[in-house]
């Protein structure tokens, strides 16, 4: 699969409102303090951990790792362009390992490896938080082929959730909800930039046809609830 580069580039996922809401949700899961050590796997531009660093001024800057190195990665964190399976072989320990909208890029075997390494990399009482798209009745606006690809991806996510459940065993589930309100013009621009993985392998003709469908299907302002399933594990 092609690398996903625009999921957090001028989308609702990069907005101040989204980041603020998401980090408030994290604060219900984690007792943040200056001594906390954080690793964000698949961090993108590191918007989430950058905002946390600004607020809490951790003694050790949060570390974000990704296989894509964007030019505008936030500067107040430590970014490493590296595969998570290679990086977690090091003897670093963390209080929070964040895996947000990333597990669908792993095979079942490699996800098991990732989870094993993540558990080994936790400090006592450390937490792993895994976020992934809600798989049932997902509200993301789609054109026909986009919806077909998304549903296929979400079915695969269900299989991966089973891998997580079997590996981590004692886990809890909650949902993070964010009310999205954006112009159709902006959403069309996001589709052109292939902001979500189900668009990556479409050709330009398919994208163009899909945009026409979006323009006729939705009003000028698009509103929906973006829901992420949160899987929480504590060592």
C-alpha positions, 0 to 999 in steps of 0.5 A: 500500500502507498504511504498515507501522508495527508491524514493529519494535513489540513483536515479536522484531525489537525484542527485545534478543536480536534486536538484539544478534544482528543487530549482531554479524552486522553486526560481521562485515561492518563494521569499526566505529569512532567515525569511521564514518558510518551511514545506515539507510534504512527505520529504523522505530524505529531500534532497530539504529542506536540500539544501535550508537550506544550501543556505539560512540558515533560522532562523527556520530550515525547517521541513520535515515530513514523515511516513517513517524515513530513516536512512540517513535523512539530519541532517540540518533540523528538521525531524518528523516521523508523519502523515501529518493530525496529524501534521497539527493539531498543531498551527504552521504557514508556508510561504511555504508548499511543497507537492511533489509527495505525493498526490497519497497516500491520499484518496479523503477525506483525501486529502481534509482534508490535503488541509484544514489544509494546508491552515489554517497553512499558514501565510498571503501571504504564498504558497502551492506548490503541485508537481505530475507526469505529467499524459499525455504522461508520459515518465518514462521508463517502462516495460509492467506491470509497465506501466499498473500500472503507467497509473492506478495511473496517472488516479487516480491522475487526480481525485485528481487534481480535488479535489485540484482544487475544494478545493484551487480554485484560483490556477496556473499551471506550469511544472517542467522539468528535463532531465534524463540521466542514465545508464540502469544498474543503472535504473535496480537497481532502479527497483529492489529497487522499486523506484516508487509506481507502483512497490510496490505491484509487486512480485519478479517474476514480477520484474525479468521479467520486468527487462528482458524487460527493458534490451532488450527494452532500450539502455545502456544509458537511456534518457528522460524528467521527468516532474512534474505538479506544482500546486501553491496556494497563501493565 
